[in-house]
Amino acid sequence: MEQKSKFDSAFSFKNSVVKSGSKVSGFANPTFSVDTTKDKFTLDSKACALMSLVEGSKVVLIDRNTDDINDRFFITPGFKVGDEICGAKLSKNNSFSYSRIWSAMLVGKQNVTEAKPTELVKMGLVELREGVKEVDVKDEEGNVIGTKSVNTTTYIALKKMFFEVEQVIGENGETDFEVAENVFQPVYRLTNMISKKHDPKEVA
């Protein structure tokens, strides 16, 4: 049986078969978290196991810009384009940074694929925190010669979002889909989203 397919062909039908892993304690299924810090995301250990990811692995997020948030966003392991492996690198705690899609997920409306932080503030989706911090001042040789105060700006989401991670399996049993020209590999749907209100703690 053919196990490869064009990525878009997986979505020509509604009832895709999915593989979400075994249910365990905590979140029932592998979970993708939209962190409250701008552009930050986290995969739990079950999601990493499902996708065969380890610290230092890369991932690519896909936004299909549909009207259903549970069938809009997908994730796939990083893949080679030329001499480079594209994607965002997982840190030790399975977190990674990815621009644009963070704001699209918070807004959750079709055709909004990116929003500026100031727009998110106006929508009541994030809170702006301004502060001051001390940073080192170095000379031309890199030696620390003092400190200075710099202004900081932080945007904090006012809700937490969690998605289940499910492997997409095509209508004919396909498990690999073309994510780039002649690059076939597994793709995972971010679905069954739940949202929880987040009250940012006061910054000292």
N, C-alpha and C positions, 0 to 999 in steps of 0.2 A: 504493500500500500504506500502510495506517495505520502511522505511526511513533511513536505515543504509546500509553502503557499505564499502568494503575494500577501503582504500584511493586510491590505484593505479587504481582501476576500473573506477574512475571518469575521467581518462585520456585516455581511450581506444577509444575515439571518439573525433573529432575535435570541433564540435559545441556544447560545453557545454552551458546550459542555465545558466545565471548569474543574480544575484540580486545586483544592485549597489546603490540603494537608490535614493531619489528624487534629482533633480537638483536644486541647490541654487546658491547664489552669490559666488564669489571667484572661487575656483576650482569647476568644475561642479559636480564632484563625490567625494566620500570619498577618501582621499589621504594619501599615505605613502611616506614620504620624506627620501631620503638618505642624511644625513647631511654632511657638508664639514669637520666636525671633525671626526677623526678616530673612527670607530666602533659605531657611533651614528646614531640613526634613530628617526623619529617623526611621529606619527599618528595625523591627524587633528581631530577635534571634530566630524565630520561626520563619519569618520572611526571608532572612539571609540563607537559612538552610534550604528553603524551597527553591531559591534562585541560585544556590551554590556560590554565595558571596562570602568573602572574608575581608578582614581589614586591608585596605589598599585597593580592593576591587573598585571598578568604576561602573556607574549606572547612567542610563539615559532616560529621561522622562519625555513622554509623548502626549501632546494635547491635540485631540481630534476635534475640538471646538464644537461639540454637540450640545443639545439642550438638556441632556440627561447627565447630571454630574456623576452618576454611578456607571456610566458607559462612555466617559469622556477621556479620562486620564489613564495612561498605561506606562509601565516601566519595563526596561529590558537591560541586561548586562551591557557594559561598555563594549564597543566593537572597534576593530581596526579600520581606519581610513587612511590610506597611504602608509606612512611610517608611524602614525600616532594612534593611540587608543583613545577614542573620544568618550566623553562622559565626565561625571563628577565623582571624585574619589571618596570612598567611605573612610571615616575616621575610626579610631579605636572603639568608640561606642556606637558604631554603625550609623552615625549622622553624616550628612553631606549638605553642601550648599548648591542651590540651583536657582538662577534668577528667572524672572518673568512668571513662571508657573505658580509660584507661591501666591502672588496677588490674584491670579486667575482663579485659583482654588478658593481663596477667601471670598471673592465676589460671587463666584458660582453662577454667572450668567453667560449664555451663549454670545459669542462675538466679543466678549471681553477677555482677551488673551494676555493682557498686561495692564496694570494700573500703577500710577505713580504713588509713592507713599503719602503725599499730600492729598491725593484723591481718596485714598483709603481712610484717611483721617476724617475727611468731610462725610464719607459714607458711614462713619461710626464703627468701622471694622478694626481700626488700630488706634493706639494711643501714642502720642509723641512725648518722649521724655528727653529733656535737655539737661545737660550737666557740665561739670568741669572735672578734668582729671590731670594729674601730673605725669609728664613724660620726660625721659632723659634727653639731655642736650649733649651731643658728642662733637668732638673736634674733628679735624680733617683725617686724623689717624684712627678714628673710631673710639677714642677714649671718652668716657663720661666726664663731663666737666660741670654738670649742674642739671637742674630741672626747670621745666616751664609748665605753665598751665595752658591747657587747650580746651576749647569747647567741644562737647560731644552731643550727638543727636542719635537717639535710639527709637525705633518704631516697634511697638509691642502689640501683637494681635490680641483682640478681645474675645477670641474664641479659639478652642482647640479642636482640630479635626482629625479623625481617624478613618482610614480606609482598610478594608480587607484586601489582601493580595491573593489573586486567583490566577492560575495559569490558564491561558487561552488555548483551547483545543478546538481545531476547526471541524467543520461539518463532516469532513471525510477523514477525521482522525489526525489532521495535520498538527504538529507540535512546533514546527519551525516556520517562521514567517520572514519575509524580506523586509528588513528594517532600514537597509541602505542598498545601493546597487550591488547585487550579487552577494549580499550578506544575509544569511538565513540563520535565525536563532529563536529561542523561546521568547514569548512576550507575555506580560502579566497585567491583568486588568486591576485597577484600583476601584473598588466597588463597595456597596453597602456602607456608605459614609455615615458617620455619626458626628455630631457637633456638640461641644460642651462650652458653656460660658467660662471665660477666663478673666479673673480679677487680678491685674498686675499688683505685685507687692510694692510698697513704697520703697523708693530708692533712697538709700542713706545719703 
